[in-house]
Protein backbone atom coordinates (compact mmCIF):
# COMPACT_ATOMS: atom_id res chain seq x y z
CA UNK A 1 0.00 0.00 0.00
CA UNK A 2 1.13 3.54 -0.70
CA UNK A 3 3.00 5.01 2.32
CA UNK A 4 1.00 8.25 2.16
CA UNK A 5 -2.25 6.27 2.35
CA UNK A 6 -0.98 4.34 5.39
CA UNK A 7 -0.03 7.58 7.15
CA UNK A 8 -3.36 9.14 6.20
CA UNK A 9 -5.42 6.22 7.45
CA UNK A 10 -3.49 6.11 10.71
CA UNK A 11 -3.91 9.87 11.01
CA UNK A 12 -7.67 9.67 10.60
CA UNK A 13 -7.93 7.13 13.41
CA UNK A 14 -5.48 9.11 15.58
CA UNK A 15 -7.38 12.38 15.12
CA UNK A 16 -10.71 10.75 15.91
CA UNK A 17 -9.24 9.06 18.97
CA UNK A 18 -7.73 12.38 20.09
CA UNK A 19 -11.14 14.02 19.84
CA UNK A 20 -12.80 11.18 21.78
CA UNK A 21 -10.21 11.38 24.57
CA UNK A 22 -10.69 15.15 24.77
CA UNK A 23 -14.44 14.71 25.10
CA UNK A 24 -14.00 11.99 27.71
CA UNK A 25 -11.55 13.85 29.95
CA UNK A 26 -12.99 17.38 29.53
CA UNK A 27 -10.44 19.05 31.82
CA UNK A 28 -8.48 22.16 30.90
CA UNK A 29 -5.07 20.96 29.82
CA UNK A 30 -5.60 17.46 31.19
CA UNK A 31 -6.61 15.95 27.88
CA UNK A 32 -3.59 17.42 26.11
CA UNK A 33 -1.24 16.02 28.75
CA UNK A 34 -2.94 12.61 28.62
CA UNK A 35 -2.72 12.23 24.85
CA UNK A 36 0.86 13.50 24.67
CA UNK A 37 2.09 11.09 27.33
CA UNK A 38 0.03 8.16 26.06
CA UNK A 39 1.05 8.89 22.46
CA UNK A 40 4.71 9.01 23.52
CA UNK A 41 4.33 5.66 25.26
CA UNK A 42 2.73 4.18 22.15
CA UNK A 43 5.41 5.57 19.86
CA UNK A 44 8.13 4.15 22.09
CA UNK A 45 6.38 0.78 21.99
CA UNK A 46 5.91 0.90 18.22
CA UNK A 47 9.56 1.78 17.59
CA UNK A 48 10.73 -1.06 19.86
CA UNK A 49 8.27 -3.61 18.48
CA UNK A 50 9.26 -5.84 15.59
CA UNK A 51 6.71 -4.31 13.22
CA UNK A 52 7.29 -3.72 9.55
CA UNK A 53 7.54 -0.37 7.83
CA UNK A 54 3.85 -0.25 6.81
CA UNK A 55 2.71 -0.69 10.42
CA UNK A 56 5.29 1.81 11.67
CA UNK A 57 4.06 4.38 9.15
CA UNK A 58 0.38 3.85 9.93
CA UNK A 59 0.74 3.61 13.70
CA UNK A 60 3.79 5.75 14.42
CA UNK A 61 3.68 8.56 11.91
CA UNK A 62 -0.06 8.47 11.23
CA UNK A 63 -1.83 7.54 14.44
CA UNK A 64 0.64 8.93 16.98
CA UNK A 65 1.27 12.02 14.87
CA UNK A 66 -2.43 12.89 14.79
CA UNK A 67 -3.20 11.67 18.31
CA UNK A 68 -0.55 13.73 20.07
CA UNK A 69 -0.86 17.48 20.02
CA UNK A 70 2.28 19.52 20.38
CA UNK A 71 0.67 22.66 18.99
CA UNK A 72 -2.17 22.55 21.53
CA UNK A 73 0.34 22.02 24.33
CA UNK A 74 2.36 25.01 23.11
CA UNK A 75 -0.74 27.21 22.81
CA UNK A 76 -2.03 26.27 26.27
CA UNK A 77 1.38 26.92 27.83
CA UNK A 78 1.73 30.34 26.20
CA UNK A 79 -1.84 31.23 27.19
CA UNK A 80 -1.10 30.35 30.83
CA UNK A 81 2.04 32.48 30.73
CA UNK A 82 0.27 35.46 29.15
CA UNK A 83 -2.56 35.18 31.70
CA UNK A 84 0.00 35.67 34.46
CA UNK A 85 -0.03 32.02 35.50
CA UNK A 86 3.70 31.69 34.92
CA UNK A 87 4.39 28.97 37.48
CA UNK A 88 1.59 26.87 36.00
CA UNK A 89 3.01 27.47 32.50
CA UNK A 90 6.45 26.30 33.57
CA UNK A 91 5.00 23.30 35.40
CA UNK A 92 2.91 22.44 32.33
CA UNK A 93 5.94 22.59 30.04
CA UNK A 94 8.08 20.53 32.42
CA UNK A 95 5.29 18.01 32.98
CA UNK A 96 4.65 17.47 29.29
CA UNK A 97 8.33 17.13 28.43
CA UNK A 98 9.21 14.94 31.40
CA UNK A 99 6.09 12.83 31.05
CA UNK A 100 6.61 12.29 27.33
CA UNK A 101 10.28 11.35 27.74
CA UNK A 102 9.52 8.92 30.54
CA UNK A 103 6.60 7.45 28.57
CA UNK A 104 8.78 6.80 25.50
CA UNK A 105 11.30 5.03 27.71
CA UNK A 106 8.65 2.96 29.48
CA UNK A 107 6.97 2.03 26.17
CA UNK A 108 10.29 0.98 24.68
CA UNK A 109 11.25 -0.98 27.81
CA UNK A 110 7.84 -2.68 28.03
CA UNK A 111 8.06 -4.00 24.48
CA UNK A 112 11.69 -5.01 24.94
CA UNK A 113 10.75 -7.07 28.00
CA UNK A 114 7.68 -8.61 26.33
CA UNK A 115 9.43 -9.44 23.06
CA UNK A 116 12.68 -10.45 24.67
N, CA and C atoms as a LAMMPS dump frame, in Angstrom:
ITEM: TIMESTEP
0
ITEM: NUMBER OF ATOMS
348
ITEM: BOX BOUNDS ff ff ff
-5.0000000000000000e+02 5.0000000000000000e+02
-5.0000000000000000e+02 5.0000000000000000e+02
-5.0000000000000000e+02 5.0000000000000000e+02
ITEM: ATOMS id mol type element x y z
1 1 1 N 0.844 -1.176 0
2 1 2 C 0 0 0
3 1 3 C 0.892 1.242 0
4 2 1 N 0.412 2.284 -0.614
5 2 2 C 1.13 3.54 -0.704
6 2 3 C 1.411 4.091 0.705
7 3 1 N 2.674 4.487 0.994
8 3 2 C 3.003 5.007 2.324
9 3 3 C 2.139 6.198 2.75
10 4 1 N 1.823 7.087 1.816
11 4 2 C 0.999 8.247 2.159
12 4 3 C -0.404 7.82 2.584
13 5 1 N -0.928 6.773 1.978
14 5 2 C -2.246 6.268 2.349
15 5 3 C -2.194 5.658 3.754
16 6 1 N -1.134 4.922 4.057
17 6 2 C -0.976 4.343 5.393
18 6 3 C -0.93 5.431 6.459
19 7 1 N -0.132 6.471 6.207
20 7 2 C -0.032 7.58 7.154
21 7 3 C -1.388 8.276 7.289
22 8 1 N -2.064 8.484 6.172
23 8 2 C -3.362 9.143 6.199
24 8 3 C -4.407 8.359 6.962
25 9 1 N -4.454 7.048 6.735
26 9 2 C -5.424 6.219 7.452
27 9 3 C -5.137 6.198 8.956
28 10 1 N -3.868 6.057 9.287
29 10 2 C -3.491 6.11 10.706
30 10 3 C -3.82 7.463 11.31
31 11 1 N -3.609 8.521 10.537
32 11 2 C -3.906 9.873 11.005
33 11 3 C -5.385 10.1 11.256
34 12 1 N -6.214 9.547 10.406
35 12 2 C -7.666 9.671 10.605
36 12 3 C -8.064 9.041 11.942
37 13 1 N -7.584 7.829 12.171
38 13 2 C -7.927 7.128 13.413
39 13 3 C -7.336 7.876 14.615
40 14 1 N -6.11 8.37 14.483
41 14 2 C -5.479 9.113 15.576
42 14 3 C -6.221 10.399 15.908
43 15 1 N -6.653 11.134 14.89
44 15 2 C -7.382 12.383 15.119
45 15 3 C -8.739 12.119 15.769
46 16 1 N -9.421 11.092 15.314
47 16 2 C -10.713 10.752 15.905
48 16 3 C -10.558 10.284 17.356
49 17 1 N -9.511 9.52 17.61
50 17 2 C -9.236 9.058 18.969
51 17 3 C -8.882 10.242 19.859
52 18 1 N -8.094 11.174 19.336
53 18 2 C -7.73 12.383 20.093
54 18 3 C -8.982 13.153 20.483
55 19 1 N -9.894 13.305 19.554
56 19 2 C -11.141 14.016 19.839
57 19 3 C -11.941 13.29 20.918
58 20 1 N -12.035 11.975 20.801
59 20 2 C -12.8 11.184 21.782
60 20 3 C -12.19 11.297 23.176
61 21 1 N -10.876 11.248 23.275
62 21 2 C -10.205 11.382 24.573
63 21 3 C -10.477 12.77 25.151
64 22 1 N -10.407 13.786 24.309
65 22 2 C -10.69 15.147 24.771
66 22 3 C -12.098 15.282 25.316
67 23 1 N -13.054 14.676 24.653
68 23 2 C -14.438 14.711 25.104
69 23 3 C -14.606 13.928 26.414
70 24 1 N -13.882 12.847 26.542
71 24 2 C -13.998 11.986 27.705
72 24 3 C -13.395 12.654 28.945
73 25 1 N -12.234 13.257 28.798
74 25 2 C -11.551 13.85 29.947
75 25 3 C -12.153 15.205 30.322
76 26 1 N -12.381 16.059 29.337
77 26 2 C -12.993 17.377 29.533
78 26 3 C -12.419 18.139 30.719
79 27 1 N -11.105 18.26 30.782
80 27 2 C -10.443 19.052 31.815
81 27 3 C -9.44 19.953 31.145
82 28 1 N -9.385 21.2 31.544
83 28 2 C -8.483 22.158 30.903
84 28 3 C -7.039 21.671 30.999
85 29 1 N -6.45 21.402 29.863
86 29 2 C -5.066 20.962 29.818
87 29 3 C -4.859 19.484 30.089
88 30 1 N -5.773 18.861 30.82
89 30 2 C -5.604 17.464 31.186
90 30 3 C -5.653 16.523 30.001
91 31 1 N -6.518 16.83 29.04
92 31 2 C -6.61 15.955 27.88
93 31 3 C -5.36 16.064 27.018
94 32 1 N -4.806 17.245 26.902
95 32 2 C -3.588 17.424 26.109
96 32 3 C -2.437 16.65 26.736
97 33 1 N -2.286 16.759 28.053
98 33 2 C -1.237 16.019 28.745
99 33 3 C -1.434 14.517 28.56
100 34 1 N -2.655 14.051 28.728
101 34 2 C -2.94 12.609 28.617
102 34 3 C -2.584 12.075 27.242
103 35 1 N -3.003 12.76 26.179
104 35 2 C -2.716 12.235 24.851
105 35 3 C -1.241 12.343 24.505
106 36 1 N -0.562 13.382 24.97
107 36 2 C 0.863 13.497 24.67
108 36 3 C 1.678 12.419 25.364
109 37 1 N 1.356 12.136 26.615
110 37 2 C 2.094 11.092 27.334
111 37 3 C 1.719 9.702 26.801
112 38 1 N 0.44 9.459 26.602
113 38 2 C 0.025 8.163 26.056
114 38 3 C 0.575 7.958 24.65
115 39 1 N 0.504 8.985 23.821
116 39 2 C 1.05 8.892 22.464
117 39 3 C 2.547 8.634 22.468
118 40 1 N 3.261 9.245 23.411
119 40 2 C 4.706 9.012 23.525
120 40 3 C 4.993 7.578 23.934
121 41 1 N 4.197 7.064 24.861
122 41 2 C 4.332 5.662 25.262
123 41 3 C 4.109 4.744 24.054
124 42 1 N 3.031 5.005 23.318
125 42 2 C 2.726 4.176 22.149
126 42 3 C 3.822 4.245 21.101
127 43 1 N 4.337 5.44 20.853
128 43 2 C 5.407 5.574 19.86
129 43 3 C 6.654 4.825 20.304
130 44 1 N 6.992 4.92 21.587
131 44 2 C 8.132 4.151 22.093
132 44 3 C 7.923 2.66 21.904
133 45 1 N 6.698 2.198 22.161
134 45 2 C 6.383 0.775 21.993
135 45 3 C 6.44 0.366 20.527
136 46 1 N 5.924 1.211 19.652
137 46 2 C 5.915 0.899 18.216
138 46 3 C 7.333 0.817 17.676
139 47 1 N 8.169 1.76 18.07
140 47 2 C 9.556 1.778 17.59
141 47 3 C 10.31 0.542 18.081
142 48 1 N 10.028 0.101 19.303
143 48 2 C 10.725 -1.058 19.858
144 48 3 C 10.155 -2.381 19.357
145 49 1 N 8.917 -2.372 18.904
146 49 2 C 8.268 -3.608 18.479
147 49 3 C 8.784 -4.047 17.108
148 50 1 N 8.815 -5.341 16.896
149 50 2 C 9.256 -5.838 15.594
150 50 3 C 8.131 -5.747 14.556
151 51 1 N 7.753 -4.519 14.233
152 51 2 C 6.712 -4.308 13.22
153 51 3 C 7.393 -3.873 11.922
154 52 1 N 6.745 -4.115 10.841
155 52 2 C 7.295 -3.723 9.552
156 52 3 C 7.077 -2.236 9.293
157 53 1 N 7.647 -1.782 8.182
158 53 2 C 7.545 -0.369 7.834
159 53 3 C 6.098 0.088 7.621
160 54 1 N 5.238 -0.707 6.978
161 54 2 C 3.853 -0.25 6.815
162 54 3 C 3.149 0.018 8.156
163 55 1 N 3.331 -0.877 9.117
164 55 2 C 2.71 -0.688 10.425
165 55 3 C 3.322 0.505 11.145
166 56 1 N 4.625 0.667 11.033
167 56 2 C 5.292 1.81 11.666
168 56 3 C 4.79 3.121 11.083
169 57 1 N 4.58 3.16 9.781
170 57 2 C 4.059 4.376 9.148
171 57 3 C 2.63 4.668 9.599
172 58 1 N 1.778 3.653 9.567
173 58 2 C 0.375 3.855 9.931
174 58 3 C 0.219 4.185 11.416
175 59 1 N 0.902 3.433 12.26
176 59 2 C 0.736 3.612 13.704
177 59 3 C 1.611 4.732 14.271
178 60 1 N 2.872 4.76 13.872
179 60 2 C 3.794 5.753 14.415
180 60 3 C 3.564 7.137 13.839
181 61 1 N 3.811 7.267 12.556
182 61 2 C 3.678 8.564 11.905
183 61 3 C 2.223 9.009 11.829
184 62 1 N 1.344 8.124 11.412
185 62 2 C -0.065 8.474 11.227
186 62 3 C -0.828 8.622 12.527
187 63 1 N -1.015 7.51 13.223
188 63 2 C -1.835 7.54 14.441
189 63 3 C -1.222 8.435 15.512
190 64 1 N 0.024 8.148 15.899
191 64 2 C 0.637 8.929 16.98
192 64 3 C 0.813 10.397 16.591
193 65 1 N 1.121 10.642 15.322
194 65 2 C 1.269 12.024 14.868
195 65 3 C -0.014 12.822 14.986
196 66 1 N -1.133 12.196 14.698
197 66 2 C -2.427 12.892 14.787
198 66 3 C -2.995 12.853 16.204
199 67 1 N -2.674 11.825 16.951
200 67 2 C -3.195 11.673 18.307
201 67 3 C -2.559 12.655 19.282
202 68 1 N -1.247 12.797 19.183
203 68 2 C -0.552 13.733 20.069
204 68 3 C -0.737 15.148 19.55
205 69 1 N -0.539 16.114 20.416
206 69 2 C -0.858 17.476 20.016
207 69 3 C 0.112 18.492 20.589
208 70 1 N 1.245 18.578 19.947
209 70 2 C 2.276 19.518 20.381
210 70 3 C 1.807 20.964 20.249
211 71 1 N 1.104 21.279 19.186
212 71 2 C 0.669 22.663 18.989
213 71 3 C -0.329 23.094 20.063
214 72 1 N -1.223 22.217 20.467
215 72 2 C -2.166 22.55 21.53
216 72 3 C -1.43 22.741 22.845
217 73 1 N -0.487 21.878 23.129
218 73 2 C 0.343 22.024 24.33
219 73 3 C 1.058 23.376 24.322
220 74 1 N 1.647 23.735 23.201
221 74 2 C 2.358 25.009 23.114
222 74 3 C 1.408 26.194 23.32
223 75 1 N 0.254 26.138 22.678
224 75 2 C -0.735 27.209 22.815
225 75 3 C -1.202 27.347 24.257
226 76 1 N -1.55 26.234 24.889
227 76 2 C -2.029 26.271 26.271
228 76 3 C -0.955 26.817 27.214
229 77 1 N 0.29 26.445 26.99
230 77 2 C 1.381 26.918 27.833
231 77 3 C 1.587 28.421 27.672
232 78 1 N 1.585 28.907 26.449
233 78 2 C 1.73 30.344 26.203
234 78 3 C 0.551 31.109 26.793
235 79 1 N -0.651 30.566 26.638
236 79 2 C -1.838 31.233 27.193
237 79 3 C -1.743 31.343 28.715
238 80 1 N -1.288 30.299 29.381
239 80 2 C -1.096 30.346 30.828
240 80 3 C -0.09 31.436 31.197
241 81 1 N 0.998 31.487 30.456
242 81 2 C 2.036 32.481 30.73
243 81 3 C 1.506 33.899 30.535
244 82 1 N 0.808 34.125 29.444
245 82 2 C 0.267 35.456 29.154
246 82 3 C -0.823 35.867 30.15
247 83 1 N -1.528 34.893 30.705
248 83 2 C -2.564 35.182 31.704
249 83 3 C -1.978 35.41 33.092
250 84 1 N -0.645 35.43 33.186
251 84 2 C 0 35.665 34.464
252 84 3 C 0.181 34.42 35.313
253 85 1 N -0.168 33.288 34.773
254 85 2 C -0.027 32.02 35.5
255 85 3 C 1.302 31.377 35.117
256 86 1 N 2.366 32.08 35.397
257 86 2 C 3.697 31.686 34.922
258 86 3 C 4.196 30.39 35.555
259 87 1 N 3.962 30.219 36.828
260 87 2 C 4.392 28.966 37.476
261 87 3 C 3.657 27.772 36.874
262 88 1 N 2.382 27.95 36.624
263 88 2 C 1.594 26.873 35.999
264 88 3 C 2.109 26.592 34.592
265 89 1 N 2.471 27.647 33.852
266 89 2 C 3.005 27.469 32.496
267 89 3 C 4.305 26.672 32.533
268 90 1 N 5.171 27.016 33.456
269 90 2 C 6.451 26.303 33.573
270 90 3 C 6.223 24.858 34.002
271 91 1 N 5.31 24.66 34.954
272 91 2 C 4.998 23.297 35.403
273 91 3 C 4.382 22.482 34.27
274 92 1 N 3.524 23.115 33.464
275 92 2 C 2.912 22.437 32.326
276 92 3 C 3.973 22.011 31.324
277 93 1 N 4.882 22.908 31.001
278 93 2 C 5.942 22.587 30.043
279 93 3 C 6.832 21.461 30.568
280 94 1 N 7.226 21.565 31.826
281 94 2 C 8.081 20.53 32.418
282 94 3 C 7.355 19.193 32.506
283 95 1 N 6.073 19.236 32.868
284 95 2 C 5.292 18.008 32.981
285 95 3 C 5.12 17.301 31.651
286 96 1 N 4.818 18.074 30.615
287 96 2 C 4.653 17.47 29.286
288 96 3 C 5.968 16.867 28.802
289 97 1 N 7.042 17.63 28.909
290 97 2 C 8.33 17.135 28.427
291 97 3 C 8.788 15.92 29.23
292 98 1 N 8.777 16.058 30.556
293 98 2 C 9.205 14.945 31.4
294 98 3 C 8.325 13.723 31.231
295 99 1 N 7.018 13.944 31.216
296 99 2 C 6.086 12.83 31.047
297 99 3 C 6.264 12.117 29.725
298 100 1 N 6.439 12.893 28.658
299 100 2 C 6.61 12.29 27.332
300 100 3 C 7.916 11.506 27.245
301 101 1 N 8.985 12.054 27.78
302 101 2 C 10.276 11.349 27.736
303 101 3 C 10.233 10.056 28.547
304 102 1 N 9.646 10.122 29.718
305 102 2 C 9.517 8.918 30.54
306 102 3 C 8.624 7.894 29.836
307 103 1 N 7.531 8.359 29.246
308 103 2 C 6.604 7.45 28.566
309 103 3 C 7.255 6.74 27.386
310 104 1 N 8.058 7.447 26.604
311 104 2 C 8.776 6.801 25.498
312 104 3 C 9.69 5.71 26.049
313 105 1 N 10.41 6.025 27.115
314 105 2 C 11.298 5.032 27.714
315 105 3 C 10.56 3.831 28.249
316 106 1 N 9.444 4.057 28.921
317 106 2 C 8.652 2.959 29.476
318 106 3 C 8.042 2.116 28.358
319 107 1 N 7.536 2.772 27.312
320 107 2 C 6.974 2.03 26.175
321 107 3 C 8.02 1.163 25.5
322 108 1 N 9.189 1.721 25.298
323 108 2 C 10.285 0.977 24.683
324 108 3 C 10.704 -0.2 25.573
325 109 1 N 10.85 0.069 26.859
326 109 2 C 11.25 -0.979 27.807
327 109 3 C 10.187 -2.084 27.885
328 110 1 N 8.922 -1.691 27.922
329 110 2 C 7.84 -2.676 28.028
330 110 3 C 7.862 -3.652 26.85
331 111 1 N 8.022 -3.125 25.654
332 111 2 C 8.055 -4.002 24.484
333 111 3 C 9.32 -4.845 24.483
334 112 1 N 10.439 -4.254 24.884
335 112 2 C 11.691 -5.013 24.94
336 112 3 C 11.579 -6.2 25.9
337 113 1 N 10.932 -5.988 27.027
338 113 2 C 10.749 -7.065 27.997
339 113 3 C 9.781 -8.12 27.469
340 114 1 N 8.696 -7.665 26.849
341 114 2 C 7.684 -8.61 26.332
342 114 3 C 8.187 -9.421 25.145
343 115 1 N 8.944 -8.77 24.27
344 115 2 C 9.431 -9.444 23.063
345 115 3 C 10.694 -10.234 23.355
346 116 1 N 11.474 -9.717 24.28
347 116 2 C 12.677 -10.446 24.674
348 116 3 C 13.876 -9.957 24.08
